[in-house]
Amino acid sequence: MKRIALATVAAAMCATPALAQQRDASNSLFIEGGGPGLLYSLNYELLFDDDVGIRVGFSYQSLQPTASPGGGSGKASLITVPILANYLVSFGSSALELGGGATLIRADGAASGNGLAVSGPGTTVLGTAIMGYRRQPFDGGLQLRIGIEALVGKGLALSNPDPNKVGVLPWMYLSIGFSI
């Protein structure tokens, strides 16, 4: 009896066609808290072949200036541009999201905040890797994402970041948007 049941299950598994669904909505616009844009970012993503995507974002942030020996005050700002490639392991409208890429950062002064320290004006690149959960219906609509990431680069640390040392900053992200 066990053999018959096992043979029936095996035959049913082999005879059942794959339930692969074609994604109708491959463009997404979303706002993300945390993530590769550091504090927040506005993002656009394009999915290719239903499970591979590329995204680009933008963020502007103001940081408190680092104290200087001559006193002084001012305002320092950061512009971040996260660029990532993502891979989705889909389970219906839910997916495991895996990705990696870089965040370009342009600073206009010396400052620290949000786990990042910059020693002066200039541009730097941080590496990033993400892993999370995504809900994105195949035919479009509300998109939700939540996950964890690791940023790697100079000036990163959970506490007392040093702009001259390479560090790793574990970070979280949460996003909401719309896919069409």
Buried (B, 14 or more C-beta within 10 A) or exposed (E): EEEEEEEEEEEEEEEEEEEEEEBEBBEBEBBBBBBBBBBBBBBBBEBEEBEEBBBBBEBBBEBEBBEEEEEEEEEBEBBBBBBBEBEBEBEEBBBBBBBBBBBEBBBBBBBBBBBBBBBEEEEBEBBBBBEBEBBBBBEBEEBBBBBBBBBBBBBBBEEEBBBEEEBEBEBEBBBEBBBE
